[in-house]
């Protein structure tokens, strides 16, 4: 049986935390930023934890990724 390949698109969008949770960058900060407040844009920085329902699917995509 061949090894399962890592989905490269997933490695660019998600990363694993030390405890095994999947982290994603916040949505809604790439365009139409002129109408958003400074506080709202500041709070969109950083990573957030992916929902529990989506985590198994993304972990399968990142199966060989160690980073």
Contact map, one row per residue, 1 for C-alpha under 8 A:
1110000000000000000000000000000000000000000000000000000000000000000
1111000000000000000000000000000000000000000000000000000000000000000
1111100000000000000000000000000000000000000000000000000000000000000
0111110000000000000000000000000000000000000000000000000000000011000
0011111000000000000000000000000000000000000000000000000000001011000
0001111101100000000000000000000000000000000000000000000000001111100
0000111111100000000000000000000000000000000000000000000000001100000
0000011111110000000000000000000000000000000000000000000000000000000
0000001111111000000000000000000000000000000000000000000000000000000
0000011111111100000000000000000000000000000000000000000001001100000
0000011111111110000000000000000000000000000000000000000000000100100
0000000111111100000000000000000000000000000000000000000000000000000
0000000011111110000000011000000000000000000000000000000000000000000
0000000001111111000001111000000000000000000000000000000000000000000
0000000000101111100001110000000000000000000000000000000000000000001
0000000000000111110111100000000000000000000000000000000000000000001
0000000000000011111111100000000000000000000000000000000000000000000
0000000000000001111110000000000000000000000000000000000000000000000
0000000000000000111110000000000000000000000000000000000000000000000
0000000000000001111111000000000000000000000000000000000000000000000
0000000000000001111111100000000000000000000000001100001000000000000
0000000000000111100111110000000000000000000000001100001001100000000
0000000000000111100011111000000000000000000000111100000000000000000
0000000000001110000001111100000000000000000000111100000000000000000
0000000000001100000000111110000000000000000011110000000000000000000
0000000000000000000000011111100000000000000111110000000000000000000
0000000000000000000000001111110000000000000100000000000000000000000
0000000000000000000000000111111000000000000100000000000000000000000
0000000000000000000000000111111110000000100100000000000000000000000
0000000000000000000000000011111110000000000000000000000000000000000
0000000000000000000000000001111110000000000000000000000000000000000
0000000000000000000000000000111111110000000000000000000000000000000
0000000000000000000000000000111111110000100000000000000000000000000
0000000000000000000000000000000111111000000000000000000000000000000
0000000000000000000000000000000111111000000000000000000000000000000
0000000000000000000000000000000111111101100000000000000000000000000
0000000000000000000000000000000001111111100000000000000000000000000
0000000000000000000000000000000000011111110000000000000000000000000
0000000000000000000000000000000000001111111000000000000000000000000
0000000000000000000000000000000000011111111100000000000000000000000
0000000000000000000000000000100010011111111110000000000000000000000
0000000000000000000000000000000000000111111110000000000000000000000
0000000000000000000000000000000000000011111110000000000000000000000
0000000000000000000000000111100000000001111111000000000000000000000
0000000000000000000000001100000000000000111111100000000000000000000
0000000000000000000000001100000000000000000111110000000000000000000
0000000000000000000000111100000000000000000011111000000000000000000
0000000000000000000000111100000000000000000001111100000000000000000
0000000000000000000011110000000000000000000000111110000000000000000
0000000000000000000011110000000000000000000000011111011000000000000
0000000000000000000000000000000000000000000000001111111000000000000
0000000000000000000000000000000000000000000000000111111100000000000
0000000000000000000000000000000000000000000000000011111100000000000
0000000000000000000000000000000000000000000000000111111111000000000
0000000000000000000011000000000000000000000000000111111111100000000
0000000000000000000000000000000000000000000000000001111111110000000
0000000000000000000000000000000000000000000000000000011111111000000
0000000001000000000001000000000000000000000000000000011111111100000
0000000000000000000001000000000000000000000000000000001111111110000
0000000000000000000000000000000000000000000000000000000111111110000
0000111001000000000000000000000000000000000000000000000011111110000
0000011001100000000000000000000000000000000000000000000001111111100
0001110000000000000000000000000000000000000000000000000000111111100
0001110000000000000000000000000000000000000000000000000000000111110
0000010000100000000000000000000000000000000000000000000000000111111
0000000000000000000000000000000000000000000000000000000000000001111
0000000000000011000000000000000000000000000000000000000000000000111
